[in-house]
């Protein structure tokens, strides 16, 4: 269960800040990332994308490995940080 904004500001805020923090990432940013990940796999858009990828006739393992090796992670990390910054403003 992902804490809500009310939880982050409530009586459990210190425990949430302590136990949800990551390596170099404060708890509130990590929780935002959890929510964004859930939106990608738990809502209709993410499920549709997952279904599409499972039905495309291709060597999925090699395609995924190639995507992993060649993907520009810095651009993605920058976009996620920008999105999370605007979501909290």
Buried (B, 14 or more C-beta within 10 A) or exposed (E): EEBEEEBBEEEEBEEBBEEBBEEEEEBBBBBBBEBEEEEEEEEEEBEEEEEEEEEEEEEEEEEEEEEEEEEEEEEEEEEBEEEBEEEEE
